[in-house]
Amino acid sequence: MNAVHTDNRKLIPLREATHMLGLKDPRTTKKLVREGRLVARRLGDRIMIEVKSIQRLCDGEEA
């Protein structure tokens, strides 16, 4: 896992987040970010997803 820690938050790349969610297309993950269901940060040209927001989404909670 290519995790990055910023502001005490664990972030993973978009593709890894897509895989963790059981999705096939990263565009679906980006849509979840746009809808506010996942928390993301841009680091350079990479979109990084907050792991806790993935856990909340899987638990049925909002980001």
MOCOR-V816504 format. One record per residue. BURIAL is 1 if it has 16 or more other C-alpha atoms within 10 Angstrom, else 0. Layout:
# MOCOR-V816504
burial
BURIAL
BURIAL
This chain:
# MOCOR-V816504
burial
0
0
0
0
0
0
0
0
0
0
1
1
1
1
1
1
1
1
0
0
0
0
0
0
0
0
0
0
1
1
0
1
1
0
0
0
1
1
1
1
0
0
0
0
0
0
0
1
1
1
1
0
1
1
1
0
1
0
0
0
0
0
1
